[in-house]
Amino acid sequence: MSKAKVVQTELSEREYERLRQLADEEDISLKEALRRAATAYVESKDRPDPDDPFFTFHDRIDADAAATGDTDAREMDDDLYGDAP
């Protein structure tokens, strides 16, 4: 497991009280509430890798279908993952 990093920040009194209230309602520590908030923030900003074959296989299928006139869904695994070994 990688080493955890300690992060320090400041909250307004209102932010702190609301965070404390939510943490108490969830029966979790303030530290855990902040960790969950940071995780949710990072996950909301994550974007898929545009080079992932899952997001580019339609282009290859469309090009193949245009060239051959075929639209055989059985070849989707080859388009996604390459030829089977």
C-alpha positions as CSV (number, residue, x, y, z in Angstrom):
1,M,0.0,0.0,0.0
2,S,1.3,3.5,-0.9
3,K,2.1,6.0,1.8
4,A,-0.8,8.3,2.7
5,K,-0.2,12.1,2.4
6,V,-1.4,14.5,5.1
7,V,-3.3,17.5,3.8
8,Q,-4.1,20.6,5.9
9,T,-6.7,23.2,5.0
10,E,-8.9,25.9,6.5
11,L,-12.7,25.9,6.5
12,S,-15.0,28.7,7.4
13,E,-16.9,28.3,10.6
14,R,-20.1,27.6,8.6
15,E,-18.4,25.0,6.4
16,Y,-16.8,23.3,9.4
17,E,-20.1,23.1,11.3
18,R,-21.9,21.7,8.3
19,L,-19.2,19.1,7.7
20,R,-19.2,18.1,11.4
21,Q,-23.0,17.8,11.3
22,L,-22.9,15.5,8.2
23,A,-20.1,13.4,9.7
24,D,-22.0,13.0,12.9
25,E,-25.1,12.0,11.0
26,E,-23.1,9.3,9.2
27,D,-21.3,8.3,12.4
28,I,-17.9,8.8,10.8
29,S,-14.9,10.9,11.8
30,L,-14.3,14.4,10.4
31,K,-11.2,12.9,8.8
32,E,-13.2,10.2,7.0
33,A,-15.8,12.8,5.9
34,L,-13.0,15.0,4.4
35,R,-11.5,11.9,2.7
36,R,-14.8,11.0,1.1
37,A,-15.3,14.6,0.0
38,A,-11.9,14.7,-1.6
39,T,-12.5,11.3,-3.3
40,A,-15.9,12.4,-4.7
41,Y,-14.3,15.6,-6.0
42,V,-11.5,13.8,-7.8
43,E,-13.9,11.2,-9.2
44,S,-16.2,13.9,-10.5
45,K,-13.2,15.4,-12.5
46,D,-12.0,12.1,-13.9
47,R,-12.4,11.7,-17.6
48,P,-12.1,8.5,-19.7
49,D,-8.9,7.9,-21.5
50,P,-9.7,8.8,-25.1
51,D,-7.1,6.3,-26.3
52,D,-8.9,3.4,-24.5
53,P,-10.0,0.9,-27.3
54,F,-13.5,0.9,-25.8
55,F,-14.0,4.5,-26.9
56,T,-12.4,4.2,-30.3
57,F,-13.7,0.9,-31.6
58,H,-16.8,2.5,-33.3
59,D,-14.5,4.4,-35.6
60,R,-12.8,1.2,-36.7
61,I,-16.0,-0.7,-37.1
62,D,-17.5,2.2,-39.1
63,A,-14.4,2.3,-41.4
64,D,-14.5,-1.5,-41.9
65,A,-18.2,-1.5,-42.6
66,A,-17.9,1.3,-45.1
67,A,-15.1,-0.6,-46.9
68,T,-16.7,-4.0,-46.9
69,G,-20.4,-3.3,-46.5
70,D,-20.4,-5.7,-43.5
71,T,-21.6,-4.9,-40.0
72,D,-20.8,-8.1,-38.2
73,A,-21.0,-7.7,-34.5
74,R,-19.1,-10.9,-33.9
75,E,-15.9,-9.1,-34.7
76,M,-16.4,-6.6,-31.9
77,D,-14.0,-8.4,-29.6
78,D,-11.2,-8.3,-32.2
79,D,-11.9,-4.5,-32.7
80,L,-11.8,-3.9,-29.0
81,Y,-9.0,-6.1,-27.9
82,G,-7.1,-7.2,-31.0
83,D,-6.9,-10.6,-32.6
84,A,-7.2,-13.5,-30.1
85,P,-3.8,-15.2,-29.4
